[in-house]
Amino acid sequence: MSVAYRVVAVTEAVTWVGLLVGMFFKYIAETGDLGVTVFGPIHGAVFVLYLIVTLVAARALRWSLWTTLFALAASVPPLATLIFEVWAERTGRLDPARAAGTAVPAA
């Protein structure tokens, strides 16, 4: 589950960047709306997938309510899913062994 969460979190951030670039070309450079046309629906689908995977991960990895809310809120600002993913990894929240309550042998 933690790998699926990571993949979707990174994909959500990448599609955010694609949508932002598309919006730049549409609204600032005024050179067309192809980027928004392409990345808008892709980002929308990945956004919904991120929300679903986050809820599944929260349950499987036994996240607290606050961790779950922070993960869901990270889907709104651009690239915040990457920041949350790095934080969750560093704090052990993406570790299935920690969620299961099993001891991890020292390396």
CYANA upper distance limits for C-alpha pairs under 8 A (distance plus 0.5 A):
  1 MET  CA      5 TYR  CA      6.72
  1 MET  CA     57 ALA  CA      6.60
  1 MET  CA     60 ALA  CA      7.89
  1 MET  CA     96 PRO  CA      8.48
  2 SER  CA      6 ARG  CA      6.72
  2 SER  CA     57 ALA  CA      7.39
  2 SER  CA     94 LEU  CA      5.80
  2 SER  CA     95 ASP  CA      7.52
  2 SER  CA     96 PRO  CA      7.73
  3 VAL  CA      7 VAL  CA      6.70
  4 ALA  CA      8 VAL  CA      6.66
  4 ALA  CA     53 VAL  CA      7.98
  5 TYR  CA      9 ALA  CA      6.48
  5 TYR  CA     50 TYR  CA      8.13
  5 TYR  CA     53 VAL  CA      6.62
  5 TYR  CA     54 THR  CA      7.16
  5 TYR  CA     57 ALA  CA      7.32
  6 ARG  CA     10 VAL  CA      6.67
  6 ARG  CA     85 GLU  CA      7.13
  7 VAL  CA     11 THR  CA      6.56
  8 VAL  CA     12 GLU  CA      6.44
  8 VAL  CA     46 VAL  CA      7.78
  8 VAL  CA     49 LEU  CA      7.86
  8 VAL  CA     50 TYR  CA      6.30
  8 VAL  CA     53 VAL  CA      8.09
  9 ALA  CA     13 ALA  CA      6.91
  9 ALA  CA     50 TYR  CA      6.97
  9 ALA  CA     81 THR  CA      5.84
  9 ALA  CA     82 LEU  CA      6.80
  9 ALA  CA     85 GLU  CA      7.49
 10 VAL  CA     14 VAL  CA      6.74
 10 VAL  CA     81 THR  CA      7.55
 10 VAL  CA     82 LEU  CA      6.62
 11 THR  CA     15 THR  CA      6.65
 11 THR  CA     46 VAL  CA      7.70
 12 GLU  CA     16 TRP  CA      6.65
 12 GLU  CA     43 HIS  CA      7.16
 12 GLU  CA     46 VAL  CA      6.19
 12 GLU  CA     47 PHE  CA      6.59
 12 GLU  CA     50 TYR  CA      7.44
 12 GLU  CA     75 SER  CA      8.29
 12 GLU  CA     79 LEU  CA      8.43
 12 GLU  CA     81 THR  CA      7.78
 13 ALA  CA     17 VAL  CA      6.87
 13 ALA  CA     78 PRO  CA      7.07
 13 ALA  CA     79 LEU  CA      5.30
 13 ALA  CA     80 ALA  CA      7.99
 13 ALA  CA     81 THR  CA      6.90
 13 ALA  CA     82 LEU  CA      7.22
 14 VAL  CA     18 GLY  CA      6.82
 14 VAL  CA     79 LEU  CA      8.36
 15 THR  CA     19 LEU  CA      6.59
 15 THR  CA     39 PHE  CA      6.95
 15 THR  CA     42 ILE  CA      7.40
 15 THR  CA     43 HIS  CA      5.54
 15 THR  CA     46 VAL  CA      8.18
 16 TRP  CA     20 LEU  CA      6.61
 16 TRP  CA     43 HIS  CA      6.77
 16 TRP  CA     78 PRO  CA      6.49
 16 TRP  CA     79 LEU  CA      7.62
 17 VAL  CA     21 VAL  CA      6.60
 17 VAL  CA     78 PRO  CA      7.86
 17 VAL  CA     79 LEU  CA      8.33
 18 GLY  CA     22 GLY  CA      6.60
 18 GLY  CA     35 GLY  CA      7.64
 18 GLY  CA     39 PHE  CA      6.39
 19 LEU  CA     23 MET  CA      6.57
 19 LEU  CA     35 GLY  CA      7.06
 19 LEU  CA     36 VAL  CA      6.25
 19 LEU  CA     39 PHE  CA      5.54
 19 LEU  CA     40 GLY  CA      6.47
 19 LEU  CA     43 HIS  CA      7.61
 20 LEU  CA     24 PHE  CA      6.67
 21 VAL  CA     25 PHE  CA      6.90
 21 VAL  CA     35 GLY  CA      7.52
 22 GLY  CA     26 LYS  CA      6.64
 22 GLY  CA     33 ASP  CA      7.27
 22 GLY  CA     34 LEU  CA      7.46
 22 GLY  CA     35 GLY  CA      4.30
 22 GLY  CA     36 VAL  CA      5.27
 22 GLY  CA     39 PHE  CA      7.75
 23 MET  CA     27 TYR  CA      6.28
 23 MET  CA     28 ILE  CA      8.10
 23 MET  CA     33 ASP  CA      8.00
 23 MET  CA     35 GLY  CA      7.49
 23 MET  CA     36 VAL  CA      6.45
 24 PHE  CA     28 ILE  CA      5.59
 24 PHE  CA     29 ALA  CA      6.85
 24 PHE  CA     30 GLU  CA      8.46
 25 PHE  CA     29 ALA  CA      5.24
 25 PHE  CA     30 GLU  CA      6.13
 25 PHE  CA     31 THR  CA      6.14
 25 PHE  CA     32 GLY  CA      6.93
 25 PHE  CA     33 ASP  CA      7.51
 25 PHE  CA     35 GLY  CA      7.92
 26 LYS  CA     30 GLU  CA      5.26
 26 LYS  CA     31 THR  CA      6.39
 26 LYS  CA     32 GLY  CA      5.56
 26 LYS  CA     33 ASP  CA      5.32
 26 LYS  CA     34 LEU  CA      8.38
 26 LYS  CA     35 GLY  CA      8.13
 26 LYS  CA     36 VAL  CA      7.88
 33 ASP  CA     37 THR  CA      6.57
 34 LEU  CA     38 VAL  CA      6.56
 35 GLY  CA     39 PHE  CA      6.29
 35 GLY  CA     40 GLY  CA      8.24
 36 VAL  CA     40 GLY  CA      5.56
 37 THR  CA     41 PRO  CA      7.71
 38 VAL  CA     42 ILE  CA      7.33
 39 PHE  CA     43 HIS  CA      6.21
 40 GLY  CA     44 GLY  CA      6.61
 41 PRO  CA     45 ALA  CA      6.64
 42 ILE  CA     46 VAL  CA      6.70
 43 HIS  CA     47 PHE  CA      6.32
 44 GLY  CA     48 VAL  CA      6.88
 45 ALA  CA     49 LEU  CA      6.70
 46 VAL  CA     50 TYR  CA      6.45
 47 PHE  CA     51 LEU  CA      6.91
 47 PHE  CA     75 SER  CA      7.46
 48 VAL  CA     52 ILE  CA      6.87
 49 LEU  CA     53 VAL  CA      6.53
 50 TYR  CA     54 THR  CA      6.35
 50 TYR  CA     75 SER  CA      8.01
 51 LEU  CA     55 LEU  CA      6.81
 51 LEU  CA     72 LEU  CA      6.86
 51 LEU  CA     75 SER  CA      8.14
 52 ILE  CA     56 VAL  CA      6.80
 53 VAL  CA     57 ALA  CA      6.42
 54 THR  CA     58 ALA  CA      6.44
 54 THR  CA     68 THR  CA      7.90
 54 THR  CA     71 ALA  CA      7.35
 54 THR  CA     72 LEU  CA      7.40
 55 LEU  CA     59 ARG  CA      6.87
 55 LEU  CA     68 THR  CA      7.77
 56 VAL  CA     60 ALA  CA      6.61
 57 ALA  CA     61 LEU  CA      6.08
 57 ALA  CA     62 ARG  CA      8.30
 57 ALA  CA     63 TRP  CA      8.43
 58 ALA  CA     62 ARG  CA      6.04
 58 ALA  CA     63 TRP  CA      5.30
 58 ALA  CA     64 SER  CA      8.15
 58 ALA  CA     68 THR  CA      6.44
 59 ARG  CA     63 TRP  CA      7.08
 60 ALA  CA     99 ALA  CA      8.02
 61 LEU  CA     93 ARG  CA      7.53
 61 LEU  CA     94 LEU  CA      7.35
 61 LEU  CA     95 ASP  CA      7.87
 61 LEU  CA     96 PRO  CA      6.53
 61 LEU  CA     98 ARG  CA      8.42
 61 LEU  CA     99 ALA  CA      5.34
 61 LEU  CA    100 ALA  CA      8.08
 62 ARG  CA     99 ALA  CA      6.18
 63 TRP  CA     67 THR  CA      6.33
 63 TRP  CA     68 THR  CA      6.61
 63 TRP  CA     93 ARG  CA      7.56
 64 SER  CA     68 THR  CA      6.72
 65 LEU  CA     69 LEU  CA      6.62
 66 TRP  CA     70 PHE  CA      6.59
 67 THR  CA     71 ALA  CA      6.63
 68 THR  CA     72 LEU  CA      6.71
 69 LEU  CA     73 ALA  CA      6.52
 70 PHE  CA     74 ALA  CA      6.55
 70 PHE  CA     84 PHE  CA      8.23
 71 ALA  CA     75 SER  CA      7.62
 71 ALA  CA     81 THR  CA      7.74
 71 ALA  CA     84 PHE  CA      6.91
 72 LEU  CA     76 VAL  CA      8.44
 73 ALA  CA     77 PRO  CA      8.45
 74 ALA  CA     79 LEU  CA      8.50
 74 ALA  CA     80 ALA  CA      5.34
 74 ALA  CA     81 THR  CA      5.52
 74 ALA  CA     84 PHE  CA      7.08
 75 SER  CA     80 ALA  CA      7.00
 75 SER  CA     81 THR  CA      6.27
 76 VAL  CA     80 ALA  CA      7.92
 79 LEU  CA     83 ILE  CA      7.44
 80 ALA  CA     84 PHE  CA      6.65
 81 THR  CA     85 GLU  CA      6.47
 82 LEU  CA     86 VAL  CA      6.69
 83 ILE  CA     87 TRP  CA      6.74
 84 PHE  CA     88 ALA  CA      6.45
 85 GLU  CA     89 GLU  CA      6.57
 86 VAL  CA     90 ARG  CA      6.67
 87 TRP  CA     91 THR  CA      6.62
 88 ALA  CA     92 GLY  CA      6.57
 88 ALA  CA     93 ARG  CA      5.35
 88 ALA  CA     94 LEU  CA      6.39
 89 GLU  CA     93 ARG  CA      6.48
 89 GLU  CA     94 LEU  CA      5.86
 89 GLU  CA     95 ASP  CA      7.91
 92 GLY  CA     98 ARG  CA      7.49
 93 ARG  CA     98 ARG  CA      8.01
 93 ARG  CA     99 ALA  CA      8.12
 95 ASP  CA     99 ALA  CA      7.03
 96 PRO  CA    100 ALA  CA      6.66
 97 ALA  CA    101 GLY  CA      6.64
 97 ALA  CA    102 THR  CA      5.90
 97 ALA  CA    103 ALA  CA      7.53
 97 ALA  CA    104 VAL  CA      7.33
 98 ARG  CA    102 THR  CA      6.76
 98 ARG  CA    103 ALA  CA      7.97
 98 ARG  CA    104 VAL  CA      8.49
